[in-house]
Amino acid sequence: MNILIIKDFVGENAITLSDGQKIYDQIYPLLKSGNKVEIDFNGVKVFAAPFFNGAIGQLLKEFKPVVLNELLDLKHLSDFGKELAKRIILNANQYYSNPAIKQSVDKAIALQADSAW
């Protein structure tokens, strides 16, 4: 099993999408090859949805939740972190598996981006 210590990559705060992308870039090739990955959150004190979207959510483009459950193990995650990761996985699965939801979300994001300018 491959072990990734999150604190070594992002410090005590797992917050940003770009930090989540760093983790995704590490775990995706391992999972794609069928390797099990343990993500160790020991020492990480703050979690946010953008981090989990970047690190785990986008894995649902390619992997079914049942496959991720077999290959990905989240360790030393607080109860809040566990619930947040679970919610991100559920939302990402709906987004990637349901074209109508994906289209609606993408449209809403585009409208929001256009109105920001």
C-alpha positions in Angstrom: 0.0 0.0 0.0 1.2 3.5 -0.9 0.9 6.0 2.0 0.6 9.7 1.4 1.1 12.0 4.4 -1.1 15.0 3.7 0.8 17.3 6.2 4.0 16.8 4.2 2.3 18.2 1.1 0.0 21.0 2.5 0.8 21.5 6.1 -1.9 21.7 8.8 -4.5 23.2 6.5 -6.1 21.1 3.8 -8.2 24.0 2.3 -7.5 25.0 -1.3 -8.3 23.5 -4.6 -4.6 23.8 -5.6 -3.5 21.8 -2.6 -6.1 19.2 -3.4 -4.7 19.1 -6.9 -1.3 18.3 -5.5 -2.7 15.2 -3.8 -4.8 14.2 -6.8 -1.6 14.3 -8.9 0.1 11.9 -6.5 -2.7 9.4 -6.1 -4.4 9.3 -9.5 -1.6 7.3 -11.3 -1.4 4.9 -8.4 -5.1 4.2 -8.4 -5.2 4.0 -12.2 -2.6 1.2 -11.9 -4.8 -0.6 -9.4 -2.6 0.2 -6.4 -4.2 0.9 -3.0 -3.5 4.3 -1.5 -3.7 5.4 2.1 -4.1 9.1 2.7 -3.0 10.0 6.2 -4.4 13.2 7.6 -2.4 13.0 10.9 -1.5 16.5 12.0 -4.0 18.2 9.6 -6.3 20.4 11.6 -8.4 22.3 9.1 -10.4 20.8 6.1 -12.4 22.5 3.4 -14.5 21.4 0.5 -12.3 22.8 -2.2 -9.4 20.6 -1.0 -11.5 17.5 -1.1 -12.9 18.4 -4.5 -9.4 18.7 -5.9 -8.0 15.7 -4.2 -10.8 13.2 -4.3 -13.9 14.6 -6.1 -12.4 14.6 -9.5 -11.4 10.9 -9.1 -15.1 10.1 -9.7 -14.6 11.1 -13.4 -12.9 7.8 -13.8 -13.6 5.6 -10.7 -16.9 4.4 -9.3 -17.4 5.0 -5.6 -17.2 1.2 -4.9 -13.8 1.1 -6.6 -12.5 4.1 -4.6 -13.8 2.5 -1.4 -11.6 -0.5 -2.2 -8.5 1.3 -3.3 -8.5 4.5 -1.2 -8.2 4.6 2.6 -8.5 7.9 4.5 -6.8 7.7 7.9 -6.6 10.0 10.9 -9.4 12.2 9.6 -11.7 14.0 12.1 -15.4 13.3 12.1 -16.0 16.6 10.4 -13.4 15.6 7.7 -15.0 12.2 7.2 -18.4 13.8 6.7 -17.0 16.4 4.3 -15.1 13.8 2.3 -18.3 11.6 2.1 -20.4 14.6 0.9 -17.8 15.5 -1.7 -17.7 11.9 -3.0 -21.6 11.8 -3.2 -21.8 15.1 -5.0 -19.0 14.3 -7.4 -20.5 10.9 -8.2 -23.9 12.6 -9.1 -22.1 15.3 -11.1 -20.0 12.8 -13.2 -22.7 10.1 -13.5 -25.7 12.2 -14.4 -25.4 14.3 -17.6 -28.4 16.5 -16.6 -26.9 17.4 -13.3 -23.5 18.1 -14.9 -25.0 20.3 -17.5 -27.0 22.3 -14.9 -24.0 22.8 -12.7 -21.7 23.7 -15.5 -24.3 26.3 -16.8 -24.7 27.8 -13.3 -20.9 28.1 -12.9 -20.6 29.7 -16.4 -23.4 32.2 -15.5 -21.7 33.0 -12.2 -18.3 33.5 -13.9 -19.9 35.8 -16.5 -21.7 37.9 -13.9 -18.4 38.3 -11.9 -17.0 40.4 -14.8 
